Amino acid sequence: MYKLLALNIDGTLLKSNGKLEKKTKEAIDFVKKKDVYVTLMTSRNFLSAKKVAKALKLDSYLVTFRGALVAKSLEERLHASVIPAQKTFDIVHVLEHFNCNVRLLHERYSIGNRKKIKNNMIAKTILGDPFFYPAQFVDSLSDVLRDDPIDVMKIDVFYSKEDECDEIVETITHAFPDVSLSVSDGKIELLPTNVSKLNGLIRLGNELGISLKEMVVIGDHLDDMPAIEAAGLGVAMGNASKEVKAVADWVTRSNDQLGVAYMIKEHFRKQHRPQFLRQIRTIEKK
């Protein structure tokens, strides 16, 4: 009996063209009717994730900023972790010595430098609707932060050369050992310590009284791997890498083949609502 379904957004719920298909929405409605709690787990900012949740008619806690913020709204939070303003300034000051594009992700907006580098990942990065999640670009981030310090949920660093990536990682790891760091797809992500999608799901599960073994987790990205591996049923998308598929219990179709809808219909059609099962047990006892 699985009580919670956690879904990554990009590469999982959405097709490669960024669209959310009707069949996927119908599958989410189907599983909700079985009293399964549905949440999203994503590297996206909260406001962007909330738009997707609204399209799915979800009023759930969402695991956003890769686990740094677990909330129903910016006012109704279950958990929030930030990189403090002084540390953010210190990290930016170090990063400005490298040829990289830096984006500071606040809960309500983002600030990035104007430095242009060759990196296809930058164009693919979703900042969200500017109306809901404004993006500002400046010549010098350190100058802005000196006048207006901010705490941030996450720092994204885009690089163009692998050797420079290695140097950035080595420098940041040595200078800021209490900051979590990961590298994938031409991007370095800096997060508050002990922040991950898995830890976000654990916090949500503790709030709802749902264990990891009662969760189904579906994802495609490397940062989904710990949650997929720890869940009662871990599902990798058909478009996921070999590493992600290797830790999964189930490999579904790709996002362009509506793998989420396929998996939900194949598995959850066999699962009855808890209320129905209680009624059956009551009848059997009589």
N, C-alpha and C positions, 0 to 999 in steps of 0.2 A: 504494500500500500504506500504509494508515493504521495506526499502532501504538498510538495513545492516544486515548481518548474522554473529554473533560472535560464535565461536566454541571453547570449551575446547579441549585439545589434548588427554591426557591420560584418559582412561575410557570413552571417548566420540567418538572422531574421530578414535582412534586406537582400535583394538580388544585387548583382554586380553594378547595375545601373542605378542603384539607390532606391528602388521602388519596393513598397510593401504590398504584396499581392493579396487579392481578396481571399484566396484559399488559405493563406497563412492566418489572416484575421479570423476566418471561420474556424480554423483549428484551435486557435487560442480561446475563442468562445466555447468550443466543444469541451476543452479541458477545464475551463472555469466552472462549467455546469456540473462537473464531477467534484466540485469543492476543492480543487487544487489551487493553491496560492501561486500566482504567476508574477515573476519579477524579471527585471532586466539587469544584466551586469555588463558594464561597458567602460571603456576608457574615455568616452565622451563626457562633456560637461553635463551637469544636471539638467539645465534648461533644454538642451538638445535631446537628451534621453526622455525628458518629460513629454516632448512633442510626439515621440514615437509611442510612448505609453498611452497618451491621449487617443492616438489613432487606433490603438488596440483596446480602448475602453478599460484601461487598467488604473485602479486607484491604489496602487501598492507602494511599499517602500522600494526604492530603486538603488542599486549599487552602482554608483557613478564615480567619475574621476579614478577609475580602476580600483575603487574601494575606499578612497579617501572620504567620500561623502555617501552616507546611506540615509535617505530621506524620502518623505512623501512630497514635501515642498521645502523651499529654502528656510521656511519658518518652522516646519515640523520635521525635526531631525532625530534620527536614531543614533548616528555617530558622525563625527567630523574630525578629520586630522588635517593639519596645515603645516607647511614649511613657514616658520615665523619670518616676520618682515626683515629682521637683521640678517638672518641666514640667507634669505632670498637675495638680499643685496650683495652679500659676500659671494654667493654662487655666481650671480650675474657678473660681478666684477672679474671673477676668474674666467668665465666663459667668453667675455669680450676680448680676451687675448687670442682667441681662436677664430678661424674663418667659418663661423656657423650661424645659423638662424635660430634665434631663441624666442620661445613663446611662454609667457607666464599666464597660467590659467587660474584666474580668480573664480569664485563661485558665480559671479554675475557678469564677468567680462574677461577678455584676454588682452594682453599687451605684448607686442612683438617688435623686434628690431627690423630695420629696413634692409639689412644686409642681404644681398641676393646671391644665392649659390645654386649650383646645378644639383637638384634633388627632386626626383619625380614624386616622392612621398609628400612633399609640401603641398602640391596641387591636389593630392588625394585626401589630405587631412580635412576633416569636417569641422568647421568652427561653429556651425549652427546658423540659424537665421539671425542676421545682424540686428533685427528688431528685438529679438529675445536675448541674444548673447552678443553684445557689441564687441568688435575687434578693433583695436587701435594699434598703429604702427608708428614708431618713433626712431629717431636717429641714434639716441643713446639711452638705453634702458637704465643704466646706473644713474644718469642725471635725473631721470624721472623719479626713480626710487629714492634718491637722496632728498627730494622735495616732498614726495608723497609715498612713504613706506607702505607696503601691503603684505599681508599674509597670502600665500597662494596654496591651492590644492595640489598643483602639479606643474612641473616645468618640462616642456618639450624642447629638445635640441636636435636640429637637423644638420647633418654634415654631408659633405660630398665625397670625401676620401676616407678609405678604411684606416689608413695609418693615422689620420687626424682623429678619427673616432677612438682608436686605441689610446691615443695620448690624452684625449678629453676624459675618457673613462678612468685612466690611471690617475690623472690629476685630481678629479672630483672624488674618487674613492679614497685617496690618501688624505685630502684636505677636509672631507666631510664624511667621516665613517658612519655617522648616524643617519645618513640619507639613503633610502633605497634607490637602486639604479638598475635599469634593464635596457637592453639594446635589441632592436629588431627593425627590419625593413627601412634602413636608412635613418632611424630615429633613436635617440636616447631619451628615456623617460626618467625623470627624477621625482621621487615621491617621499612623503613623510615616512619615517621608519615603521616597519611592521604593517604596511598598507599593501593589500592585494585584493583581488576579486574574491579569493577563497576566504580571507579573513572577514571581508564584508558580508559574505553569505553566512559565515559562522555567527556573526553578530546579529544578523537578521533572524537566523534560526533560533538563537537564544531568546530573542524577543517574542517569537511566535510559538515557541515550544516545539520546534521541528528540528530533528537531528540531521546531520549530513547524510546518513544512510536512508533518510526518508525524502531525499531530494533527487531530482533529475536535473542534470546540468548539460546544456547543449552549447558548443562553441567551436571555433575554428582556429583561434589564434594561440600563439605560444603562451600568452598571459592567462589563457583559459585552462591550461594544462593542470595546474594544481587542483583547481575546483573540479574538473572532469575526473581526475584520478581519485579524489576524496569522496565524491558523491556516491550515493547508493546505486545510481545508474548514470554513468558518464557517457555522453554521446559526442562524437566528432562529426563534423560536416564532411561531405564528400570532397569539398574543396580545401580541407585542412591539410597541413603538412604531415609528413610521415611521423614526425615526433608526436604530434597531437593524437593522431590515429592510434599510435602504439599504446597510449595509456587509457584509451576509451574502451568501454564495454560494448559499445554499439557504434557502427559507422553508418550514417544515413546518407541520403543523396546530397548533392551539392546545393548551395543556396540558389543557383539559377534553376535547379530542378525541384525547388520548393522542399528541401530536405526536412525542414522543421515541421511542415504540415504532414509530410509522409510519416515521420517518426511518431508524431502525436497520434495520428489515426491508427497506426499499426500497433502501438503499445497501449495507449490509454483507453482504447475501446474495450479492452478486457478488464478494466478497473471500474468497480462500482462505487457509487457515492457512499461515504461512511454511514449516512442515515439509513440507506437501503440495507446495508449489511447488518446494522443494529436491529432493524425490523425483522430480518431473516432469523437472526439469532434468538430474538424474543419468541418468534413463532416456533422455532425448533425446541426451545425449552418447555413450551406448553405441551 
